[in-house]
Amino acid sequence: GFGLRSYAFAAVALVGMVSVSVLAQMRQTTPAMSASAVFERGNTLLRPEGYRDWILATPFSGPHRSGVDPATRAISTPSHRVYIDPVGYREYEKTGRFPEGTVMIWESARGGPDTPHPHKESALLASVKDSTRFGGGWGFFDFTALDGTVTARAQAVPESNGCGTCHRQHAGTDHVFTQFYPVLQSARRATQPTAPRDSAS
């Protein structure tokens, strides 16, 4: 009886070690999944906490607002910042692709002709990559109330709003305006293979 119990204990221990090893390998091979987006009641997004501690994609007085003529933006572009959640950024830096769950925040400091809502003093917008929820792969959200205050939750803006269409047509990479964000441009270049040098040169 003692011998049987010993064999049983050894078998259980062996199964446990194999399971731990398999799980470790799965963690290494499974693509990163950002958990920054928290939804309630379908497509209602809760405003991410601590987003100002995320990766800053563009500094204040950033160069871009989609649809703006570059010749006139010097006067009308508002001060704003664009943040990307760290998990989404690290995966993009490693693979050149935004993983499911990536969250980006667009925050303006003051109103202006080129803000999404010119009559507002501030604006807080978000985009989330979630192919299970949104037909185009990304959902877009506006946390700014009509009086300029920032709300705690926001519903996905309808397709008729034009956000998705603009991002599909003009974004540099996967619905994201990477062409305007130096941090993302650098990360993208790092994932591209280096062309071989000409041996004759």
MORA-V888535 format. One record per helix or strand of 3 or more residues. SS is the DSSP state (helix for helix, strand for strand). FROM is the first residue (numbers start at 0). LEN is the number of residues. If there is no record, write none. Layout:
ss;from;len
SS;FROM;LEN
SS;FROM;LEN
This chain:
ss;from;len
helix;1;28
strand;43;3
helix;50;3
strand;54;4
helix;72;4
strand;79;5
helix;85;10
strand;102;6
strand;122;7
strand;137;5
strand;152;4
helix;158;3
helix;162;8
helix;177;3
helix;181;10
